[in-house]
């Protein structure tokens, strides 16, 4: 199947560049559509909506950003710290705009899971269902995020 010029540009933008040294696909060998489908299937299997997960990510990111460098409790056993980085990064999806480079590192002290949240990462999930590829430093694995934020229904 031949890709449209827009799809070709997107695939190029998802790779390593001067804006994203590692790119957005990491070491993942799956296609963009397979990555998206697999991650949405994970959400479906757990019964956690994308909207609920995105809200948890936004809340943690903002709480950490508000205390700027200090550790903040997100909920029992879940803490976050914000690290500022200078500059902005463009979304690999054209027309999404520029996003600050700061990151919030969120850790659950009970299950020892952690992840890195960026404003761009939240946008990629919210607007494009894209959690980034495996092996990418900024991938927000949906199952890991669900476990960190204790979002599983009935628990």
C-alpha positions in Angstrom: 0.0 0.0 0.0 1.4 3.3 -1.0 1.5 6.0 1.7 0.1 9.5 1.0 2.6 12.4 1.1 1.1 13.4 4.5 1.6 9.9 5.9 5.1 9.8 4.6 5.8 13.1 6.3 4.4 11.8 9.6 6.5 8.6 9.5 9.6 10.8 8.8 8.6 13.1 11.7 8.2 10.2 14.1 11.9 9.2 13.5 15.0 10.6 15.2 15.5 14.3 14.4 17.1 17.4 15.8 14.0 17.9 17.9 13.7 14.4 19.2 17.1 12.6 19.3 15.5 9.1 19.8 12.3 9.8 17.8 8.9 8.7 18.9 8.9 5.1 17.9 11.9 3.9 20.0 13.0 0.4 19.1 9.4 -0.7 18.2 9.2 -2.5 14.9 5.4 -2.3 14.7 3.7 0.1 12.3 2.2 3.3 13.7 -1.3 1.8 13.3 -0.3 -1.4 15.1 1.1 0.6 18.0 -2.1 2.6 18.3 -4.3 -0.4 17.9 -2.4 -2.5 20.5 -2.5 0.4 23.1 -6.2 1.1 22.6 -6.8 -2.7 23.0 -4.9 -2.6 26.3 -7.2 0.2 27.5 -10.3 -1.7 26.4 -9.2 -4.9 28.1 -8.6 -3.1 31.4 -11.9 -1.2 31.2 -10.1 2.1 31.7 -11.1 4.9 29.3 -8.5 7.0 27.5 -10.2 10.1 28.9 -9.7 8.8 32.5 -6.0 8.0 31.8 -5.4 11.3 30.1 -6.9 13.2 33.0 -4.7 11.3 35.5 -1.7 12.2 33.4 -2.7 15.8 33.1 -3.3 16.1 36.9 0.0 14.6 37.8 1.9 16.7 35.3 0.3 19.9 36.5 0.7 19.1 40.2 4.4 18.4 39.6 4.9 21.4 37.4 3.3 23.7 40.0 5.9 22.8 42.7 8.7 23.0 40.2 11.5 20.6 41.2 10.1 19.5 44.5 8.5 16.1 45.0 4.7 16.2 45.3 2.3 13.5 46.3 -0.2 12.7 43.5 -2.1 10.2 45.6 -1.2 7.6 48.3 2.1 6.0 47.3 2.4 8.0 44.1 4.8 10.9 43.8 6.0 13.1 41.0 8.8 15.6 40.4 9.1 18.1 37.6 12.3 18.7 35.6 12.5 21.8 33.5 14.1 21.8 30.1 14.7 24.9 28.0 12.8 25.3 24.8 9.9 23.7 22.9 9.4 20.7 20.7 7.1 20.4 17.8 4.6 17.6 17.6 5.4 15.0 14.9 1.7 15.4 13.8 1.6 18.5 11.7 -0.5 21.5 12.9 -0.4 20.4 16.6 1.9 23.2 17.5 4.9 23.4 19.9 5.1 22.0 23.4 7.3 22.8 26.4 10.2 20.3 27.0 9.7 19.9 30.8 8.9 16.5 32.1 7.3 15.0 35.2 8.7 11.8 36.5 5.9 9.9 38.3 6.7 6.9 40.6 4.5 4.5 42.5 6.5 3.4 45.6 4.4 0.2 46.1 4.9 -1.4 42.7 8.1 0.4 41.8 6.8 1.5 38.5 7.6 4.9 37.0 7.0 6.9 33.8 7.9 10.2 32.3 5.0 12.6 31.4 5.5 15.5 29.0 2.9 18.0 27.6 3.6 16.6 24.1 3.1 13.0 25.3 -0.3 13.9 26.8 -1.3 15.6 23.5 -0.2 12.6 21.4 -2.4 10.3 23.5 -5.4 12.7 23.7 -5.5 13.8 20.1 -4.0 10.8 18.2 -4.3 7.8 20.5 -0.5 7.5 20.3 1.4 6.4 23.4 4.7 6.3 21.5 6.7 3.2 20.6 8.3 0.6 22.8 11.9 1.5 23.7 11.1 5.2 23.5 12.1 7.0 26.7 8.9 9.0 26.7 6.5 6.1 26.0 3.6 6.2 28.3 2.7 2.5 28.4 -1.0 2.4 29.1 -0.9 -0.6 31.4 2.1 0.8 33.4 0.2 4.2 33.7 -2.9 2.4 34.9 -1.0 0.5 37.5 0.9 3.6 38.7 -2.3 5.7 39.1 -4.3 2.7 40.4 -7.0 3.2 37.8 -8.2 -0.4 37.4 -12.0 -0.6 38.0 -13.0 -2.2 41.3 -9.6 -1.8 43.0 
